[in-house]
Amino acid sequence: MSLLNEALVVVVRGVIAFITLLIFTRVLGKQQLSQLTYFDYILGITIGSIAATMTTDLTARAWPQLVGLITWTGAVFVLQWITLKWRYASKYIDGEPTVVIMNGQIMEDVLKKMRFRVADLLEQLRTKGVFDLSEVEFAVLETNGQLSVLKKSQYQPVTANDLNLPTNYKGISSELIYDGVVVEQNLQQVNLDRPWLEAQLRKLGFNDPSEIFIASLNTNGDLYIDAYKDRVKNLTDISDYH
């Protein structure tokens, strides 16, 4: 087989493996990313390794490797379904969250059982912005290896509710321009139109939406604009336009 033919076979196999993995990851959903456990991590590596082998190993037929890829992906799908339906299976396969600090006290026996070092605990606490153990009331090691921390009440930030202060509704901003393109659907949802948007841009010195990297409108009626030339304009009150 010539080098050109080998390269062509690798390209074809790579495209097939890429499309197959894309379909399988869409079928499996977002659990692999949002709730990644160690077992999920190993499964992901194995499936990726099969796909890579199917792409580059020209000494073996692609069909058996494709069957293996389908088998492993199917096994992951079945496993997700089982853990969703049966609590005991989920507990056995994924494990359970573990309290490592309770009422301000480190659970040394729990750390030893989990083979989790105090240095690891302190490191994860620092990533949560905790540099003093005396501030922690509870800390829970989640099944994905992340640490959830509840500070003691005296160390928690003060909220408007604590001060009995009234607050306004704060929703999600709507993107009106994205990468130089006007998002017509979002404009309609906020009861505005393109002429209004272009008028706002002209007020800020822009001649065309293509000059804008992103423009968004928050629920208070404030328009945020960021141009491609790093020329950021501040908020503009448009409450009169609603």
URSUL-V549558 format. One line per field, one symbol per residue. ss: DSSP state (H for helix, E for strand, - for the rest). A space follows every 50 residues. Layout:
# URSUL-V549558
ss=???
This chain:
# URSUL-V549558
ss=--HHHHHHHHHHHHHHHHHHHHHHHHHH--HHHH---HHHHHHHHHHHHH HHHHHH-----HHHHHHHHHHHHHHHHHHHHHHHH-HHHHHHHH---EEE EE--EE-HHHHHHH---HHHHHHHHHH-----HHHEEEEEE-----EEEE E-HHH------------------EEEEE--EE-HHHHHH----HHHHHHH HHH-----HHHEEEEEE----EEEEEE----EEEEEE-HHH-
